Amino acid sequence: MSAAPQIEQVFPPVSVSEAGVLFRELAEEAALLVAVSGGPDSIALLGLLVEWARMPGRPRLHAATVDHGLRPESAVEAAAVATLCERLGVPHATLRWEGLKPATALQAAARSARYDLLVREARRIGGAVLVTAHTLDDQAETLLMRLAHGSGPSGLTGMRARVEKDGVPLVRPLLAIPKARLVATAEARNLPFVRDPSNADQRFERVRWREALPFLAEQGLTAERFGRLAQRVARLDEAASRRAEEVLAAVRLPGEAMGLRFDALAREPEEIVLRVLASALDAVAPGGEAYGRLERLEDCAQALLEAQRTGAALRRTLSGCIVALRSGGILTLMPEGPRRRGVHPATS
């Protein structure tokens, strides 16, 4: 018996009415800055926003392309976006990443530089909201990467539809839309786009996860399932965050120093204990290390809970803080002092 023929899935372009729903929350903004790389996702976003913004009372539309200078073609591609924006009647700026480029962690550095440049441009425009074309596929890739790195619940909320970057709102209105539909949208509107070869370069982690997605989809782990997971975890994360804020306010001791009634905190579920400790650490030493921090936080919380149960005292260092539990159930957190060679502040 011969195998049944494979039916290729057809992805419809995003309609004008659907775009109206996707962009509904942008209607009250003063100005929008669309990040346009020249790829099909951002070109489709640009085309949809141009149509949507023609209605009276809609925000002013601007576009920007970041030229990272990592490929010889990047300047030509940025110029092509500028030409398209001129045809569409959208003011456009090319933002160049100047200076030396790192030899390692290049994608992370490029991403940071890209947002820095775009945020600066949004401020220059004045009151502009930054809009990017992140898709459902990007969300799935992000969740897979964070799972592989050991993220906790907050990380598994994925990319949020609206966040802030250095005080500038960043909006991702297409997070529920598959990339294939944006390709179809650009093609249906005869909008020219390019494909960045680095999106197929297996040296980059995101590309490796991208190439794993079709296999995972065959097992039922589709991009849609990952997107739904992110939404569900976000609901739980919001509820846990609110409870942790309430508990921190209730157990914090008065005064300038960070002190907690750990005996009361220990009666909360472990997830709340972890979140309260994380908030207290951030208040004492903002910007502590992130990678692998959750595992160390979990280990510290377990040790504190066991010490509280047995009535023992405990002293630990974590995220630039000295964490000290007295036998009476009071937990204090203070900045870690400078280390001397061979001597650790928590044991001196």
DORO-663881 format. One record per residue (C-alpha): residue number from 0; x, y, z. Coordinates in nm, 3 decimals. Each point is the difference from the previous one (the first is absolute). Layout:
N
{NUM,{X,Y,Z}}
...
END
This chain:
348
{0,{0.000,0.000,0.000}}
{1,{0.140,0.337,-0.098}}
{2,{0.027,0.280,0.253}}
{3,{-0.267,0.270,-0.004}}
{4,{0.119,0.313,-0.181}}
{5,{0.113,0.287,0.222}}
{6,{-0.234,0.300,-0.019}}
{7,{0.186,0.327,0.024}}
{8,{-0.157,0.237,0.250}}
{9,{-0.111,0.331,-0.145}}
{10,{0.041,0.304,0.225}}
{11,{-0.230,0.294,-0.078}}
{12,{0.133,0.355,0.017}}
{13,{-0.108,0.222,0.288}}
{14,{-0.311,0.190,-0.102}}
{15,{-0.064,0.370,0.056}}
{16,{-0.276,-0.076,0.252}}
{17,{0.224,-0.243,0.189}}
{18,{0.277,0.259,0.008}}
{19,{-0.248,0.246,0.149}}
{20,{-0.050,-0.236,0.294}}
{21,{0.374,-0.065,0.038}}
{22,{0.081,0.373,0.006}}
{23,{-0.298,0.109,0.207}}
{24,{0.206,0.082,0.310}}
{25,{0.232,0.222,-0.205}}
{26,{-0.275,0.240,-0.103}}
{27,{0.047,0.235,0.297}}
{28,{0.377,0.040,-0.043}}
{29,{0.149,0.325,-0.131}}
{30,{0.258,-0.160,-0.229}}
{31,{0.126,-0.343,-0.100}}
{32,{0.354,-0.099,-0.094}}
{33,{-0.004,-0.324,-0.201}}
{34,{0.320,-0.203,0.004}}
{35,{0.044,-0.121,-0.359}}
{36,{0.289,-0.232,-0.077}}
{37,{-0.103,-0.067,-0.359}}
{38,{-0.109,-0.359,0.071}}
{39,{-0.355,-0.119,-0.076}}
{40,{-0.127,0.033,0.359}}
{41,{0.089,0.367,0.048}}
{42,{-0.087,0.091,-0.360}}
{43,{-0.347,-0.151,0.048}}
{44,{-0.038,0.188,0.330}}
{45,{0.098,0.324,-0.174}}
{46,{-0.251,-0.055,-0.282}}
{47,{-0.282,-0.081,0.240}}
{48,{0.072,0.301,0.219}}
{49,{0.015,0.234,-0.299}}
{50,{-0.354,-0.105,-0.099}}
{51,{-0.125,0.015,0.358}}
{52,{0.157,0.340,0.074}}
{53,{-0.175,0.168,-0.294}}
{54,{-0.319,0.027,0.205}}
{55,{-0.061,0.339,0.170}}
{56,{0.129,0.034,0.354}}
{57,{0.258,-0.279,-0.030}}
{58,{0.355,0.051,0.131}}
{59,{0.283,0.139,-0.211}}
{60,{0.199,-0.280,-0.163}}
{61,{0.381,-0.013,-0.019}}
{62,{0.236,-0.283,-0.094}}
{63,{0.361,-0.084,0.079}}
{64,{0.245,-0.262,-0.122}}
{65,{0.303,-0.104,0.203}}
{66,{0.307,-0.068,-0.215}}
{67,{0.218,-0.220,0.219}}
{68,{0.282,0.007,-0.253}}
{69,{0.052,-0.374,0.035}}
{70,{-0.059,-0.087,-0.368}}
{71,{0.106,0.181,-0.318}}
{72,{-0.364,0.002,-0.118}}
{73,{-0.141,0.168,0.312}}
{74,{0.046,0.358,-0.125}}
{75,{-0.172,-0.084,-0.331}}
{76,{-0.288,-0.167,0.185}}
{77,{-0.044,0.303,0.229}}
{78,{-0.005,0.224,-0.306}}
{79,{-0.269,-0.221,-0.158}}
{80,{-0.216,0.041,0.311}}
{81,{0.052,0.376,-0.017}}
{82,{-0.114,-0.002,-0.365}}
{83,{-0.312,-0.203,0.088}}
{84,{-0.083,0.235,0.288}}
{85,{0.033,0.299,-0.231}}
{86,{-0.244,-0.167,-0.241}}
{87,{-0.242,-0.066,0.287}}
{88,{0.035,0.353,0.140}}
{89,{0.160,-0.105,0.329}}
{90,{0.295,0.196,0.147}}
{91,{0.296,-0.237,0.032}}
{92,{0.336,0.000,0.180}}
{93,{0.294,-0.237,-0.042}}
{94,{0.173,-0.058,0.334}}
{95,{0.354,-0.138,-0.016}}
{96,{0.171,-0.212,0.264}}
{97,{0.343,0.158,0.007}}
{98,{0.320,-0.122,0.164}}
{99,{0.166,-0.335,0.052}}
{100,{-0.219,-0.311,0.006}}
{101,{0.052,-0.274,0.262}}
{102,{0.151,-0.333,-0.101}}
{103,{-0.238,-0.196,0.226}}
{104,{-0.372,0.029,0.085}}
{105,{-0.042,0.204,-0.317}}
{106,{-0.377,-0.039,-0.033}}
{107,{-0.061,0.110,0.360}}
{108,{0.225,0.303,-0.047}}
{109,{-0.169,0.089,-0.330}}
{110,{-0.342,-0.030,0.162}}
{111,{0.103,0.231,0.286}}
{112,{0.148,0.254,-0.243}}
{113,{-0.311,-0.018,-0.219}}
{114,{-0.233,0.086,0.288}}
{115,{0.231,0.277,0.124}}
{116,{-0.006,0.164,-0.343}}
{117,{-0.375,-0.041,-0.044}}
{118,{-0.079,0.136,0.347}}
{119,{0.217,0.303,-0.073}}
{120,{-0.183,0.058,-0.328}}
{121,{-0.340,-0.033,0.171}}
{122,{0.106,0.268,0.248}}
{123,{0.128,0.224,-0.279}}
{124,{-0.338,-0.022,-0.175}}
{125,{-0.170,0.088,0.327}}
{126,{-0.256,-0.216,0.179}}
{127,{0.030,-0.286,-0.249}}
{128,{-0.084,-0.360,0.087}}
{129,{0.238,-0.257,-0.147}}
{130,{-0.182,-0.270,-0.201}}
{131,{0.169,-0.326,-0.104}}
{132,{-0.110,-0.292,-0.217}}
{133,{0.064,-0.289,0.239}}
{134,{-0.218,-0.295,-0.099}}
{135,{-0.145,-0.316,0.148}}
{136,{0.304,-0.189,-0.133}}
{137,{0.233,0.241,0.181}}
{138,{-0.197,-0.062,0.320}}
{139,{0.040,-0.378,-0.037}}
{140,{0.375,0.035,-0.059}}
{141,{0.031,0.224,0.305}}
{142,{-0.177,-0.250,0.224}}
{143,{0.219,-0.286,-0.122}}
{144,{0.316,0.202,0.065}}
{145,{-0.116,0.097,0.347}}
{146,{-0.097,-0.358,0.082}}
{147,{0.346,-0.113,-0.103}}
{148,{0.156,0.269,0.223}}
{149,{-0.201,-0.109,0.304}}
{150,{-0.243,0.294,0.017}}
{151,{-0.266,0.008,0.268}}
{152,{-0.366,0.101,-0.038}}
{153,{0.073,0.368,-0.069}}
{154,{0.232,-0.092,-0.287}}
{155,{-0.253,-0.240,-0.145}}
{156,{-0.250,0.280,-0.051}}
{157,{0.204,0.061,-0.316}}
{158,{0.003,0.338,-0.168}}
{159,{-0.268,0.236,0.125}}
{160,{-0.229,0.190,-0.236}}
{161,{0.094,0.328,0.172}}
{162,{0.306,0.078,0.210}}
{163,{0.232,0.295,0.055}}
{164,{0.355,0.043,-0.126}}
{165,{0.179,0.274,0.191}}
{166,{-0.325,0.188,0.049}}
{167,{-0.122,-0.041,-0.360}}
{168,{-0.303,-0.227,-0.055}}
{169,{0.071,-0.299,-0.223}}
{170,{-0.304,-0.164,-0.160}}
{171,{-0.014,-0.334,-0.183}}
{172,{-0.346,-0.015,-0.161}}
{173,{0.070,-0.310,-0.215}}
{174,{0.096,-0.252,0.270}}
{175,{-0.303,-0.215,-0.081}}
{176,{0.064,-0.001,-0.377}}
{177,{0.210,-0.274,-0.167}}
{178,{0.293,0.119,-0.206}}
{179,{-0.138,-0.173,-0.310}}
{180,{-0.303,0.228,0.006}}
{181,{0.224,0.307,0.000}}
{182,{0.193,-0.133,-0.298}}
{183,{-0.336,-0.047,-0.174}}
{184,{-0.100,0.354,0.102}}
{185,{0.312,0.157,-0.149}}
{186,{-0.040,-0.202,-0.319}}
{187,{-0.370,0.083,-0.035}}
{188,{0.079,0.373,0.023}}
{189,{0.300,-0.022,-0.237}}
{190,{0.230,0.131,0.270}}
{191,{0.364,-0.092,-0.073}}
{192,{0.196,-0.172,0.277}}
{193,{0.333,-0.174,0.052}}
{194,{0.100,-0.308,0.196}}
{195,{0.292,0.044,0.238}}
{196,{0.241,-0.297,-0.046}}
{197,{0.091,0.018,0.368}}
{198,{-0.352,-0.130,0.072}}
{199,{0.124,-0.337,-0.131}}
{200,{0.343,0.009,0.167}}
{201,{0.020,-0.293,0.242}}
{202,{0.270,0.171,0.204}}
{203,{-0.282,0.190,0.166}}
{204,{-0.211,-0.171,0.266}}
{205,{-0.329,0.151,-0.113}}
{206,{0.054,-0.138,-0.351}}
{207,{0.059,-0.351,0.135}}
{208,{-0.326,0.014,0.195}}
{209,{-0.177,0.143,-0.306}}
{210,{0.108,-0.301,-0.202}}
{211,{-0.126,-0.234,0.275}}
{212,{-0.351,0.149,-0.004}}
{213,{-0.134,-0.207,-0.297}}
{214,{0.099,-0.325,0.173}}
{215,{-0.156,0.114,0.328}}
{216,{-0.318,0.100,-0.186}}
{217,{-0.027,-0.356,-0.134}}
{218,{-0.011,-0.116,0.362}}
{219,{-0.273,0.253,0.085}}
{220,{0.225,0.275,0.136}}
{221,{-0.107,0.262,-0.252}}
{222,{0.078,0.371,0.017}}
{223,{-0.367,0.052,0.090}}
{224,{0.039,-0.232,0.300}}
{225,{0.307,0.188,0.117}}
{226,{-0.184,0.329,-0.040}}
{227,{-0.292,-0.127,0.205}}
{228,{0.240,-0.129,0.266}}
{229,{0.157,0.346,0.026}}
{230,{-0.344,0.155,0.050}}
{231,{-0.094,-0.249,0.271}}
{232,{0.329,0.036,0.185}}
{233,{-0.037,0.379,-0.022}}
{234,{-0.334,-0.025,0.184}}
{235,{0.158,-0.204,0.278}}
{236,{0.303,0.228,0.012}}
{237,{-0.216,0.309,0.043}}
{238,{-0.196,-0.160,0.286}}
{239,{0.317,-0.118,0.175}}
{240,{0.167,0.339,-0.046}}
{241,{-0.294,0.183,0.157}}
{242,{-0.005,-0.238,0.297}}
{243,{0.376,0.037,0.045}}
{244,{-0.033,0.381,0.009}}
{245,{-0.266,-0.027,0.270}}
{246,{0.207,-0.243,0.205}}
{247,{0.318,0.208,-0.029}}
{248,{-0.187,0.305,0.130}}
{249,{-0.138,-0.206,0.289}}
{250,{0.326,-0.166,0.113}}
{251,{0.244,0.287,-0.055}}
{252,{0.125,0.159,0.318}}
{253,{-0.009,0.381,0.029}}
{254,{0.324,0.189,-0.051}}
{255,{0.247,0.070,-0.276}}
{256,{0.174,-0.338,0.016}}
{257,{-0.160,-0.300,-0.170}}
{258,{-0.138,-0.226,0.270}}
{259,{-0.271,-0.265,-0.031}}
{260,{-0.203,-0.200,0.249}}
{261,{0.105,-0.327,-0.156}}
{262,{-0.202,-0.202,0.251}}
{263,{-0.315,0.150,-0.158}}
{264,{0.133,-0.025,-0.355}}
{265,{0.080,-0.369,0.049}}
{266,{-0.372,-0.075,0.035}}
{267,{-0.060,0.106,-0.363}}
{268,{0.028,-0.236,-0.300}}
{269,{0.359,-0.046,-0.115}}
{270,{-0.059,0.196,-0.324}}
{271,{-0.101,0.305,0.204}}
{272,{0.302,-0.041,0.226}}
{273,{0.223,-0.002,-0.309}}
{274,{-0.161,0.310,-0.148}}
{275,{0.015,0.197,0.326}}
{276,{0.368,-0.088,0.041}}
{277,{0.068,0.100,-0.362}}
{278,{-0.171,0.337,0.051}}
{279,{0.191,0.061,0.322}}
{280,{0.331,-0.086,-0.170}}
{281,{-0.078,0.238,-0.287}}
{282,{-0.081,0.277,0.247}}
{283,{0.334,-0.044,0.179}}
{284,{0.225,-0.071,-0.302}}
{285,{-0.173,0.097,-0.324}}
{286,{0.118,-0.170,-0.316}}
{287,{0.145,-0.311,0.161}}
{288,{0.111,-0.287,-0.221}}
{289,{-0.281,-0.158,-0.202}}
{290,{0.131,-0.313,-0.171}}
{291,{-0.041,-0.298,0.231}}
{292,{-0.135,0.221,0.277}}
{293,{-0.325,-0.194,0.043}}
{294,{0.181,-0.321,0.095}}
{295,{0.209,0.184,0.258}}
{296,{-0.308,0.179,0.131}}
{297,{-0.182,-0.333,0.036}}
{298,{0.295,-0.153,0.186}}
{299,{0.018,0.299,0.234}}
{300,{-0.376,-0.004,0.066}}
{301,{0.009,-0.371,0.080}}
{302,{0.284,0.054,0.245}}
{303,{-0.181,0.292,0.164}}
{304,{-0.324,-0.197,0.033}}
{305,{0.184,-0.293,0.156}}
{306,{0.182,0.231,0.241}}
{307,{-0.329,0.164,0.093}}
{308,{-0.156,-0.341,0.062}}
{309,{0.280,-0.107,0.234}}
{310,{0.050,0.340,0.165}}
{311,{0.359,0.030,-0.128}}
{312,{0.182,0.312,-0.116}}
{313,{0.127,0.020,-0.358}}
{314,{0.224,0.233,-0.200}}
{315,{0.030,-0.010,-0.380}}
{316,{0.111,0.222,-0.287}}
{317,{-0.218,0.037,-0.309}}
{318,{-0.026,0.253,-0.286}}
{319,{0.238,0.246,0.164}}
{320,{-0.174,-0.024,0.339}}
{321,{0.073,-0.152,0.338}}
{322,{-0.313,-0.184,0.112}}
{323,{-0.008,-0.070,0.373}}
{324,{-0.274,-0.183,0.193}}
{325,{0.003,0.035,0.379}}
{326,{-0.138,-0.273,0.219}}
{327,{-0.296,0.221,0.089}}
{328,{-0.128,-0.013,-0.360}}
{329,{0.123,0.342,-0.116}}
{330,{0.169,0.010,-0.340}}
{331,{0.227,0.291,-0.093}}
{332,{0.147,0.079,-0.341}}
{333,{0.293,0.237,-0.051}}
{334,{0.237,0.079,-0.287}}
{335,{0.299,-0.229,-0.020}}
{336,{0.326,0.178,0.077}}
{337,{0.313,-0.012,-0.219}}
{338,{0.169,-0.336,0.002}}
{339,{0.360,-0.045,0.112}}
{340,{0.214,-0.268,-0.159}}
{341,{-0.066,-0.329,0.175}}
{342,{-0.266,0.146,0.231}}
{343,{-0.373,-0.005,-0.069}}
{344,{-0.207,0.266,0.182}}
{345,{-0.263,-0.252,0.105}}
{346,{0.255,-0.211,0.184}}
{347,{0.237,0.265,0.136}}
END
